[in-house]
């Protein structure tokens, strides 16, 4: 019964947050003299109104899913990996260098890029993990600093070592290693498929295996887990390695499926967006995937909303920010002892009334 209550609370918090955010967005639109119904209709039509629109939304969601799952897995073990963006970028950079410098093409080139990107993300996630378990350093600070290192290293690649003529970018990867579209008339590539598969695998591992249970136990209470004989440091290091690998795979997949080259500004904000989406999804892998698609829909549909109703895309950005604020605030509220006591009183009253009805 307690587990059902927690599940319902975890479901209601993001749903209510989305409703409140859209209500405030509607008020802003009314103040601007626009019709909220027409604006929201144009927004969702732009995101899901055609096969091409759905493909664009899924394409936009792909890197967000990877970075969100990266944050989700680490947080489940009680550590805060804020380096998803750096791990994503280093995966894309390493994958590009692998196929560009070796000249491997076709399917072997695709495998080489994806494996190299995953391994690079592994290593990038391993660094803050080792520093945490050996030196006790704060993983949040280290992982954020690693983001800047990855961004600057990518800058060296596209401005110097692999620069394409006079442009501050690299040459495009060979056409034979570009991931094809899943469905010909839709604009999303096969990179979306491994993103969803990773989400399903994480769900299975966390909730249906003994190792996943132990990892979640470490995240809930490291001290108790240590006294029960769990190898806490091993699980912490594993969480960093796996989360880094997920982000690195995402960078390599997005490079071959959408971006094709390294360029200034690539991947900016993906890491922190992923953290926010993991929190809104209550750190549940499948819910996190759904939230990432929802945010991608808001971003893709905002352009259609602006064209149809003259409502600027910044209103969509406000709605996204409000969803994050309300979700995080709601999660914090549900953890307060006063809120738990209030819910307990409501539950006891309802159960008492049921008992009275049975006796009558």
CORNORSUL-V231453 format. One line per field, one symbol per residue. ss: DSSP state (A for helix, B for strand, O for the rest). phi: phi as a letter, one per 30 degrees, with the letter a starting at -180 (. if undefined). psi: psi as a letter, one per 30 degrees, with the letter a starting at -180 (. if undefined). Layout:
BEGIN
ss=???
phi=???
psi=???
END
This chain:
BEGIN
ss=OAAAAAAAAAAAAAAAAAAAAAAAAAAAAAAOOOOAAAAAAAAAAAAAOOAAAAAAAAAAAAAAAAAAAAAAAAAAOOOOOOOAAAAAAAAAAAAAAAAAAAOOOAAAAAAAAAAAAAAAAAAAAAAAAAAAAAAOOOAAAAAAAAAAAAAAAAAAAAAAAOBBOOBBBBOOOOAAAOOOBOOOOOOOBOAAAAAAAAAAAAAAAAAAOAAAAAAAAAAAOAAAAAAOOOOAAAAAAAAAAAAAAAAAAAAAAAAAAAAOOOBOOOOOOAAAAAAAAAAAOOOOAAAAAAAAAAAAAAAAAAAAAAAAAOOOAAAAAAAAAAAAAAAAAAAAAAOOAAAAAAAAAAAAAAAAAAAAAAAO
phi=.dddddddddddedddddddddddddddddddicdeddddddddddcbdadddddddddddedddddddededdddciccccceddddddddddddddddddidbhdedddddddddddddedddddddddddcciddddddddddedddddddddddcbdbdchccdaddddeddcdddddbedccccdddddddddddddddddcbbdddddddddddadddddddiddeddddddddddddddddddddddddcbdiacaeidididdddddddddddhhcedddddddddddddddddddddddbiddddddddddddedddddddddddcdeddddddddddddddddddddddd
psi=eeeeeeeeefeeeeeeeeeeeeeeeeeeeeffgljeeeeeeeefefegfleeeeeeeeeefeeeeeeeeeeeeeefggljjggeeeeeeeeeeeeeeefeefgkaaeeeeeeeeeeeeeeeeeefeefeefefefgljfeeeeeefeeeeeeeeeeeffdehkjbgkilllllkfffkklkekeglgklffeefeeeeeeeeeeeefgleeeeeeeeeeejeeeeefggkieeeeeeeeeeeeeeeeeeeeeeeeffeeflklkfkgkfeeeeeeeeeeeghgkeeeeeeeeeeeeeeeefeeeeeeeggklffeeeeeeeeeeeeeeeeeeeffkeeeeeeeeeeeeeeeeeeeeeee.
END
